[in-house]
């Protein structure tokens, strides 16, 4: 139970949640997080065996950040020769409706139809 509890605790400390209702995306995100946490725990064990002080071992948040940066850098190296990543232009599935902006009526138009209001009398 020690390893399972430790992984669950670390997943609750630094989760990467996807706000989606699809259970498949949530499961994939959870499994990815589980792999990252297990990799960090193994990294920590190796560093302790090397004799590295615990205060010098990379924390999990920084480990996740370094991992993401490394994955992005690797994908950029695999891009075209000129270093630019080409993305396909995605067209929306439906056209956006044009919203017509109605002009605000002028002050003259607003004060013309005030005959229904009561008149102020000083007596």
C-alpha positions as CSV (number, residue, x, y, z in Angstrom):
1,X,0.0,0.0,0.0
2,X,2.9,2.4,0.5
3,X,3.6,2.9,-3.2
4,X,0.0,3.2,-4.2
5,X,-0.7,5.7,-1.4
6,X,2.3,7.8,-2.4
7,X,1.3,7.9,-6.0
8,X,-2.2,8.9,-5.1
9,X,-1.0,11.6,-2.8
10,X,1.4,13.0,-5.5
11,X,-1.4,12.9,-8.1
12,X,-3.6,15.0,-5.7
13,X,-0.8,17.5,-5.0
14,X,-0.1,18.3,-8.7
15,X,-2.9,17.2,-11.0
16,X,-3.3,18.4,-14.6
17,X,-7.0,18.4,-15.0
18,X,-8.8,18.6,-18.3
19,X,-12.2,20.2,-18.0
20,X,-14.1,17.8,-20.2
21,X,-17.1,15.5,-19.8
22,X,-15.6,12.8,-22.0
23,X,-14.4,10.0,-19.8
24,X,-11.9,8.8,-22.4
25,X,-10.0,12.1,-22.2
26,X,-10.0,12.0,-18.4
27,X,-8.7,8.5,-18.4
28,X,-5.9,9.3,-20.8
29,X,-5.0,12.4,-18.8
30,X,-4.9,10.4,-15.6
31,X,-2.8,7.7,-17.1
32,X,-0.3,10.2,-18.4
33,X,-0.1,11.9,-15.0
34,X,0.3,8.4,-13.4
35,X,3.3,7.7,-15.7
36,X,4.9,11.1,-15.0
37,X,4.5,10.7,-11.2
38,X,6.0,7.1,-11.4
39,X,8.9,8.4,-13.5
40,X,9.5,11.2,-11.0
41,X,9.4,8.8,-8.0
42,X,11.9,6.5,-9.8
43,X,14.1,9.6,-10.6
44,X,14.0,10.5,-6.9
45,X,15.0,7.0,-5.8
46,X,18.0,7.0,-8.3
47,X,19.1,10.4,-7.1
48,X,19.0,9.3,-3.4
49,X,21.0,6.2,-4.3
50,X,23.6,8.4,-6.0
51,X,23.9,10.4,-2.7
52,X,22.3,13.6,-3.9
53,X,20.9,15.6,-0.9
54,X,17.1,15.6,-0.9
55,X,17.0,19.4,-1.1
56,X,18.8,19.3,-4.5
57,X,16.4,16.8,-6.1
58,X,14.1,18.3,-8.6
59,X,10.5,18.8,-7.3
60,X,7.6,17.2,-9.1
61,X,6.2,20.5,-10.5
62,X,9.6,21.4,-11.9
63,X,10.0,17.9,-13.2
64,X,6.7,18.1,-15.1
65,X,7.7,21.5,-16.5
66,X,11.1,20.2,-17.7
67,X,9.4,17.1,-19.2
68,X,6.9,19.3,-21.1
69,X,9.7,21.6,-22.3
70,X,11.8,18.7,-23.5
71,X,8.9,17.2,-25.4
72,X,8.2,20.5,-27.1
73,X,11.9,21.0,-28.0
74,X,12.0,17.4,-29.4
75,X,9.0,18.0,-31.6
76,X,10.5,21.3,-32.9
77,X,13.7,19.4,-33.9
78,X,11.6,17.0,-36.0
79,X,9.9,19.8,-37.8
80,X,10.9,21.1,-41.3
81,X,14.4,22.1,-42.3
82,X,13.8,25.8,-41.8
83,X,12.6,25.2,-38.2
84,X,9.0,26.2,-38.7
85,X,6.2,23.8,-37.8
86,X,3.5,23.7,-40.4
87,X,-0.1,23.5,-39.2
88,X,-3.1,22.7,-41.4
89,X,-5.6,25.5,-41.7
90,X,-8.7,24.3,-39.9
91,X,-12.0,25.7,-41.2
92,X,-14.9,26.0,-38.8
93,X,-17.7,23.5,-39.3
94,X,-20.3,26.2,-39.4
95,X,-20.3,29.8,-40.4
96,X,-20.6,32.5,-37.8
97,X,-23.7,34.6,-37.9
98,X,-23.1,38.3,-38.5
99,X,-24.4,40.3,-35.6
100,X,-25.9,43.6,-36.7
101,X,-25.1,46.5,-34.5
102,X,-28.0,48.8,-34.1
103,X,-27.1,52.5,-33.6
104,X,-28.1,54.2,-30.4
105,X,-31.0,56.7,-31.1
106,X,-30.0,60.3,-30.8
107,X,-31.1,62.5,-27.9
108,X,-33.6,64.3,-30.1
109,X,-35.4,61.0,-30.8
110,X,-35.4,60.0,-27.2
111,X,-37.0,63.3,-26.0
112,X,-39.6,63.7,-28.7
113,X,-42.1,61.2,-27.2
114,X,-42.2,62.5,-23.7
115,X,-45.7,64.0,-23.9
116,X,-47.1,61.2,-21.8
117,X,-45.2,62.4,-18.7
118,X,-46.8,64.6,-16.2
119,X,-45.8,68.3,-16.2
120,X,-44.1,69.8,-13.2
121,X,-46.3,72.5,-11.6
122,X,-45.0,75.0,-9.0
123,X,-48.4,75.7,-7.4
